[in-house]
Amino acid sequence: MSSKSEARQMMEARQLFQLGRELYQRNEYAEAINAFEKVIELTPDNFEAYNNLGVIYSILGEDELGISFISEAIKLAPAVSYLHNNLGYALLKQKRNSEAASAFERALQLDPKNSHARNNLKSAYKLMGCSEGEICGQWQEPKQP
C-alpha cells in the first residue's frame, strides 16, 4: 500500500472515529457501532474503537459482546487504566463481582488516581460482602513516601 493510500486510510479512520463518538453521545448506538466497525476495518489496532464498541454493547445489555470487545482493546493496549475499569464495569453488570474487582484493581495498579476505578472497586467489594476498610482483594493504597 502506498504512503498516500495509508494516509488517506488513516484520515478516513479518524473521521469515522469522530463520527462514532458524536453518534454515541447522541445515543445513536446502531450508527455508532457501524462507524466504529469501519474504523477497525481501516485500522485493526485501534484500541479506542474496540473499547467504544464494548461500552456501547454493554449499554445495550449485550454484556458478553461488550466484554469481548473491551478485552480485545486491552490486548492492544494493556497498560491503559480506563480499559480495565470499563471491563470491570461490564463484568459487574453481569454480577461477576470477583472478576470485576480484579479488573478494577488492575486499573488502579496502572493509575492509582483513577477515581472511577476506585469507586467501582468499592462497589465490587461491597457486593462481595466485604466491609468498609477491609482488604478484600489484592489492591492496597500505595505507601506514602
Steps between C-alpha positions, in 0.01 A plus 500: 500500500639843410561764762231720340253214525598434863467868586155513338397188692621649830315826432181310418537293818543818710190655343296184555623479859389859566164428336464190718567705813242761399240232424574329832453828687161540330405144602485397134661169584435299181657774288790535745562126486516517120750786515727326753487172305619689190779658707616151597488387135729790409721490810479157668724609790273788608438407863272801551257372236491156666446663839218719372329201339529314829351787697211537256421129502510504880258793505272305267503207743716281279757464775687196365556676170601814688747302710642342185564835331646661812723196551626544145576866575700386805699257286595792277571746785549305826640797695196727454325528836153603384472193277530277807243716678260461208553125500433490874180696457372261232588204724328666797181535293507121461546454875848360442612700801833334571612526137382860495696577817813356337451724196451807722808404702702479179369840392621644832838332472543675167363833624450539876318831435225336292204610714246309288687174556535579872126558540412197289739284703324609820169396344641163394643438848167589657319259268756235595403546865809690614457766763639853468874518552544123473752379244289277282721456194856573403481880475661707770560872504853592399720575799566870548871594485 
